[in-house]
Structures are given as C-alpha cells and as structure tokens.
C-alpha cells in the first residue's frame, strides 16, 4: 500500500523545494510485495538489513521522525549509509531547524516538513544551519564513521 500524501515542504541545503513525485511504499512488507517500487517509507525502528537487498532499485528512502526528541531516525540513516545506500535519504516528520546539521551528518540528504512546520520555522532558520555543514557528502560519511 502506498504512503498517504500530505502537504510537505522539502528542506535541502539550497532552501525549500517542492516535494518529490515518487510514490513511496509504506514499510518493508509493502516494498517486498512490489518489485517495481522506487521509494519506501520506513518507521525509525526498522532494521536496515531488511531493505539492504533492495538498495539498487530504490531512488528514495524516507525515514519517519515521529518526534524531534527521538533520535532513532538518525541512527537508521547512519546504518543505511554504512550498508551502502547511495540514493536519496529523506527525514520526514518532526525535525526542527536546529537539528538540520545533525540529520545531514547522519547521511540524510533532505528533510520533509509539513507546511505548518514551514510556517513556524521559515526557510531562513533552516538556511542558518547549512553554514554549519561540511561541503561534501564524503566528509560527512567519514565523520559519521568516526563517531560510532
């Protein structure tokens, strides 16, 4: 079953962007039942090994962030990158602008927030955090490897 759609704003290092047009399968079981799926929405407690065999066909992995105080999504991002996922990795949900640098250092490429969140935390607040980032993904991945 495909994931429900909500009005999201995508936060990248370049600012607010329009959401992707890819339809994400909701969970590992849905991914396994659809050989053509190019995107998957994962809860933050999924074992990265469960999707590793499908990395080559996934353009996008969306990781749920149900609460800004729950860091499991960051851990999952690190594990997906360590296992070799090279596609787009999106944090979706309750990420606040102050956490942007942290999620990027965990291998996340972009953050999807609701339109309401974007109104409360405008683009300028997110862009302030971009200046704290290293310039390349390779440097971030190297930092991630040293942390754990």
C-alpha positions as CSV (number, residue, x, y, z in Angstrom):
1,X,0.0,0.0,0.0
2,X,1.4,3.4,-1.0
3,X,2.1,6.0,1.6
4,X,-0.5,8.7,2.3
5,X,0.2,12.1,0.8
6,X,0.4,15.2,2.9
7,X,1.4,18.8,2.0
8,X,5.2,18.7,2.6
9,X,7.9,21.2,2.0
10,X,11.4,19.7,1.3
11,X,14.3,21.3,3.0
12,X,17.7,21.0,1.3
13,X,21.0,22.8,1.5
14,X,19.6,25.2,-1.2
15,X,16.4,26.0,0.7
16,X,12.8,25.0,0.4
17,X,11.9,22.8,-2.5
18,X,8.8,21.1,-3.9
19,X,8.1,17.5,-2.8
20,X,9.1,14.5,-4.9
21,X,6.6,12.9,-7.2
22,X,7.7,9.4,-6.3
23,X,5.1,7.3,-4.6
24,X,6.7,5.5,-1.6
25,X,5.6,2.1,-0.4
26,X,4.7,2.1,3.2
27,X,7.1,-0.3,5.1
28,X,9.3,-3.2,4.3
29,X,6.4,-5.7,3.7
30,X,4.9,-3.4,1.0
31,X,8.4,-2.9,-0.6
32,X,8.9,-6.7,-0.8
33,X,5.5,-7.2,-2.5
34,X,6.2,-4.6,-5.2
35,X,9.2,-5.4,-7.4
36,X,8.8,-2.0,-9.2
37,X,8.9,0.2,-6.1
38,X,11.5,3.0,-6.3
39,X,10.8,4.6,-2.9
40,X,9.9,3.3,0.6
41,X,8.7,5.0,3.8
42,X,10.3,3.3,6.8
43,X,9.5,3.7,10.5
44,X,12.5,4.6,12.5
45,X,12.8,1.2,14.2
46,X,13.3,-0.8,11.0
47,X,16.4,-2.9,10.7
48,X,18.4,-1.5,7.8
49,X,19.3,-5.1,6.8
50,X,15.7,-5.7,5.9
51,X,16.0,-3.3,2.9
52,X,19.6,-3.7,2.0
53,X,19.0,-6.2,-0.8
54,X,16.8,-3.5,-2.5
55,X,19.2,-0.6,-2.4
56,X,19.9,-0.8,-6.1
57,X,16.3,-0.1,-7.2
58,X,15.5,2.5,-4.5
59,X,15.8,6.1,-5.6
60,X,14.5,7.4,-2.2
61,X,14.3,6.1,1.3
62,X,12.1,8.1,3.6
63,X,12.7,7.7,7.4
64,X,9.9,8.6,9.8
65,X,10.8,11.1,12.6
66,X,7.7,10.9,14.8
67,X,9.2,13.2,17.4
68,X,12.1,15.7,17.4
69,X,13.3,14.1,20.6
70,X,13.5,10.6,19.1
71,X,17.0,10.0,17.6
72,X,16.3,6.6,16.1
73,X,15.8,8.0,12.6
74,X,19.3,9.5,12.8
75,X,20.7,6.1,13.8
76,X,18.8,4.4,10.9
77,X,20.2,7.0,8.5
78,X,23.8,6.2,9.6
79,X,23.2,2.5,9.3
80,X,21.6,2.7,5.8
81,X,24.7,4.7,4.6
82,X,27.1,2.2,6.2
83,X,25.4,-0.6,4.5
84,X,25.9,1.1,1.2
85,X,22.7,3.0,0.3
86,X,23.7,5.8,-2.1
87,X,20.3,7.1,-3.2
88,X,18.4,10.0,-1.7
89,X,17.7,9.7,2.0
90,X,14.9,11.8,3.5
91,X,14.0,12.5,7.1
92,X,10.2,13.1,7.3
93,X,8.3,14.4,10.2
94,X,9.2,16.3,13.4
95,X,12.7,17.6,12.7
96,X,13.3,21.1,13.8
97,X,15.7,23.5,12.1
98,X,18.3,23.3,14.9
99,X,18.6,19.6,14.1
100,X,19.3,20.1,10.4
101,X,23.1,19.8,10.7
102,X,22.8,16.7,12.8
103,X,20.5,14.8,10.4
104,X,22.7,15.8,7.5
105,X,25.7,14.4,9.3
106,X,23.8,11.2,9.7
107,X,23.6,10.8,5.9
108,X,20.2,12.4,5.3
109,X,20.0,14.4,2.1
110,X,16.8,16.3,2.7
111,X,14.1,16.9,5.3
112,X,10.4,16.8,4.6
113,X,8.3,19.0,6.9
114,X,4.6,19.9,6.9
115,X,3.5,23.3,5.5
116,X,2.6,24.2,9.1
117,X,6.1,23.5,10.3
118,X,7.5,25.6,7.5
119,X,5.4,28.5,8.6
120,X,6.6,28.2,12.2
121,X,10.2,27.7,11.1
122,X,10.7,29.7,7.9
123,X,13.4,28.9,5.3
124,X,15.9,31.5,6.8
125,X,16.0,29.5,10.0
126,X,16.9,26.3,8.1
127,X,19.5,28.1,5.9
128,X,21.3,29.3,9.0
129,X,22.1,25.7,9.8
130,X,23.5,25.0,6.3
131,X,26.6,27.1,7.2
132,X,27.5,24.6,9.9
133,X,27.8,21.7,7.4
134,X,30.8,20.3,5.6
135,X,30.8,20.8,1.9
136,X,30.8,17.2,0.7
137,X,28.9,14.0,1.5
138,X,32.2,12.1,1.6
139,X,33.4,14.2,4.5
140,X,30.1,13.7,6.4
141,X,30.2,10.0,5.8
142,X,33.8,9.9,7.1
143,X,32.7,11.9,10.2
144,X,29.8,9.5,10.8
145,X,32.2,6.5,10.6
146,X,34.4,8.1,13.3
147,X,31.5,8.8,15.7
148,X,30.3,5.3,16.0
